[in-house]
Amino acid sequence: MSERQPPATYTVVVNDAGQYSVWPVHRAVPGGWREVGVRGDRDSCLDHVEKVWAGPRPA
């Protein structure tokens, strides 16, 4: 039997161009991006991005 992994925690990040993304907290935030102070599971982070980002969306 495999061990159950705890749910992944993500952070919402933004770059200087105002683009948002979600990033796993166990990895270093890439250069040019900064955390906005919102953490949680992937879906809750994506919900936050959806509320605050009026920029272009992927097709």
C-alpha positions in Angstrom: 0.0 0.0 0.0 1.2 3.5 -0.8 1.2 6.2 1.9 -1.4 8.9 1.3 0.1 12.3 0.5 -1.1 15.3 2.3 -3.0 17.8 0.1 -0.7 20.1 -1.7 -0.6 23.7 -0.6 -0.2 26.5 -3.2 0.5 30.2 -3.1 -0.9 32.8 -5.5 2.0 34.7 -7.2 2.0 37.8 -9.5 4.7 39.3 -11.7 5.4 42.9 -12.6 3.2 42.6 -15.7 0.2 41.9 -13.4 -0.1 38.2 -14.5 -1.2 35.8 -11.8 -0.4 32.1 -11.3 -0.4 29.5 -8.6 2.8 27.9 -7.3 3.4 25.0 -5.0 4.7 26.3 -1.6 7.4 23.7 -1.4 9.2 25.2 -4.4 11.0 28.5 -4.5 9.0 31.3 -6.2 10.6 32.0 -9.6 12.5 35.2 -10.2 10.3 38.0 -11.3 7.3 36.7 -9.3 6.2 37.5 -5.8 3.6 36.0 -3.4 0.4 38.0 -2.8 -0.4 36.4 0.6 -3.0 33.9 -0.5 -2.3 30.2 0.2 -4.5 27.1 0.2 -5.4 24.2 -2.0 -5.1 24.6 -5.8 -8.8 25.2 -6.4 -9.1 28.0 -3.7 -6.0 29.7 -5.1 -7.4 29.5 -8.7 -10.7 30.9 -7.4 -8.8 33.9 -5.9 -7.0 34.5 -9.3 -10.3 34.3 -11.1 -11.6 37.1 -8.8 -8.7 39.5 -9.0 -7.2 39.0 -12.4 -8.9 40.8 -15.3 -6.1 40.0 -17.7 -6.2 37.7 -20.7 -7.2 34.1 -20.1 -5.8 31.0 -21.8 -8.0 29.7 -24.6 
